Amino acid sequence: MLQKFGFSQYESKVYEALVTHAEPMDATTIVKHSGVPKAKIYEVIAKLVEKGIVSDAVSGKKRTYAAIPMQIVIDKLTHEFERDIAELRRAGARRTYADDQVWSLKTNSSIQAYCRQLIDQAERSIVLSMWVDEFKEFAPLLEQKELQGVDVEVLVTGGNPGAVKLTKMNVLEPTDGHEMILEQFKLIIADGNQVLFAGMEDGNWQAMRTMAQPFVKFFTEFFHHDVALAIISRKYATELMQDAEMKALLMRLRY
């Protein structure tokens, strides 16, 4: 029950035994209902009392224990979590510096969180390119940043995202067959000084991020070439697909 919140297995078992019983219990009874070894029970109970989720009392010669009500424990854990998050933010706050290293990043949840942070912290400009299903998650935040005066330019691949209110938005709709060849990816360039590019490898997302200017300039040009391709493909789709050489060239593109 409590292991996900940093409690040990024994601590979780003791608290669960106490909270599911209406009457207080002594150590011997807790051992019976929790399955925690007798040799460990006093140590575990003492930790729970110290952590403030079990209370104790002496009745005659016997010490008994009761669980703090579940809602109070939930409120306590929520408050502590929010406090720890605030401390983590303060500890992570530092002066920016010229970091020209190329950093790798794995797992889509971490990549998505970093994308949101780049967008949220951008003060002047955001360049973003990704597939429509991924883009929809970030669209409201991008609209908000544009309203704040940030220059937002996006390229959406795979179809129209619907009612998105962005001034500079281009859509690249792959032709039949090409959609199966194109790779999933996401590209964000924030304030012209930091880039994150993510792609799929063996079914898993992997990303690189850097402030190194050669990479930032390269991916900025990469974005503008894709925008040009999207506009050309939209205006001259029929002519391009009827030209065997151009069609073969376009079908070779992976991004």
N, C-alpha and C positions, 0 to 999 in steps of 0.2 A: 504493500500500500504506500509506504513512505520512501522506498528505495530510490525512486526517481527524483527525490528531493534531497538526496545526500545522506540519508539515514542508512545504517547497516541493516542487513537482513534480520538479525536478531531484534534490533530496535523496532523495526517495522512489525514483526510478529508480536512483540509484547504490547505495542500500542494497539494493534488490531484486536488482540485478546481483551484488553481493557475497555476499549471504546464500544465493543459489541456486547458488553455485559453491563447491566443496570447497576449492580452493586459493586463496591470496591472489593479488591482481592488482596490477599497476602501473597508473599513470594511463592509459597508452595502451590497455591491455586493457580498463579500465573504460569508456573512451569507446566502444570497439567494442561492448561488451555492453549498455551502458545507453542509448546514443543521446544522451547529454548532449554538447553542443558542446565541443570541445577547449579553446576559449578560456575556458570556465567551469569545467572539471573540477577544477582545483586549489582554486578558491574553494569549490566545493560540498563537496569532500572535507574541506577544513579545517573547515568548519562541522559536518560529521558527526562528526569527531574531537572537536571542542570540545563537542558535545552528548553525547558518550560512547556513541555507538552504532556507531562504526567505530574500529578500532585500527590503528596503523601501525608499521612496523619497517623498518630499513635493513639490506639484505643486499648487501654489496659496495658498489657505487656506485648501486644501485637501491633506491628506496623502494617498498615494497609495502603493500597495505591489505587488511584482513579485516573482515568484519562481526561485531559482537558477536552471539552466538547469540540466536535469536528469543525464547526463553523469558526470557532475561535482560532483553531490551528490553521485553518485555511487563510483567515485574515492575517495571522502572524507570518505565515510563509510568504503570502503575497507582499506584505510590507517589506519583509527582509529581501525578497527578490528585487523589488523596485529600488530599494536602497543600494543593493549590490550593483545593479545596473547603473545607477547614478554615479557610484564610486568608480566603476569601470570606465564610464565616459570621461570622468575627470582625470583618471590616470592615463587615458589614451589621448587626452588633449595635449598637443605639443606643437611647437613651431614647425611650419613647413620648411622643407629644405630641398635642394636640387638632388633628387634621387633618380639616377640614370640606370639603376638596376632593372632587370627584367624578372618579374616575379610570377611564379606559376600559382594557379588556383584550381582546386578540384571540388567536386560535388556541386550540383546545380543550385542547391539552396544557398551555398556560400556565394556562388557567382551572382545569383539573383539579388542577394542582399548587398553585394558590392555595387551592382548596377544601380540599385535604388540610391545608395549613398552618393555615387558619382553624380547622379541626376539632381539629388536634393541639395548637394553642396555647390553645384555649378552657379557661378555668379554672372558670367557674361555670355557663354555659348554652350550649346549641346548639339553634338552631331550623333545621330543614332540610326543604326540599320539592323533590322532583325525580321524574323518571320512573323506573320500576322498573329499567330496564336500567342507568341511570346510578347509581341508589341502591345496587345490589348491590356496586359497587366500594368504597363507603364504609362499608357495614354493619359489617364487622369492627372498623374504627377507632371507629365510633360506639358499638358494644357495649363496647369497651375504655374509652372515655371515661366511659360510664355507670357502669362498675364502679369507676372512679376517683372517683366522686361528682359528676360533672358532670350537670346536669339536661338530658337530651336529649329533644327532642320532634320527631317527624318526620311528614311527610305524603308518602305514596308514591302516585304516579299511574300508572295503566295496568295494575294487577294486583298480586296478592299476591307479595311477594318471597321467600316461603318461610320457613324456620326461622330467623328473626331474633329475637334475644332483647333486645328493647327494651320498656321499660315503657309509654312513650307513643308508640305508632305507629298512625297512621290510614291507611287505604287508600282511594283514590278510584278506582273502576272505571268508566270511561266507558261509556255505553250505546252500542249499535250505531249507527254513523254519527257519533256525537259524537267518537269517538277520532280520526277522520280530520280533524276541525276543530281539535282542541286542539293548541297549539304546544308544542314541546319547550322546557323551561326548567330552570333550577336556581337555588335560593335558599338562602343560608346566612346566618344572623345569629349572630354569636359574642359571647357575654357581654353581649348587649344594647347593644353600642356600635360594632359594625362589620357592614356588610351587603355581600354580593356577590349580584348578580342577573345571570343570563346567559340569553340567548335566541338563537334562530336568526334570521339575516337573510340571505336569498339563499343558503341552504344552508350558511352559515358561522356558527360560534359567535361571539358578541360579548358582553362583560360590562361591568358598571359596579360599582365598589366604592367605599365611602365610610364615613366615621365621622360624617358630618353627621347629627345627631339627628333632624331632620324626616324624612329618608329612612329612617332606622332604624325610627322609629315607624310610618311609613307601611307599610313592608314587613312589620313585625311584625303589624299589623292585617290586611294582605293575607293573611298566613299563617293567622291565626285565622279569618278569613272562609272560607278554603278548607277548613279543618278542619271548621267548622260545616256547610259545604255537603256535605262527604264523609259526615258522620254523618247528616245529613238524607236524603241520597240513598240511603244504605244502608238506613235504617229505613223510608223511604216511597217506595222506587223505583217500585213498581207504581202507586201513587196519582199520583205526579208525572208519569209517562209517559202516564197516561190523561187528564191534564188538558192540553188542547191549548195553553192560554196558558202554563202552567208549562213544558211541554216546549219550546215555541218560545223562551221566555226562556233556558232552560238551554242550548239548542243554539246560542245566540248567544255563549256564553262561549268565549274563546280560550285562557284560562289557568285 
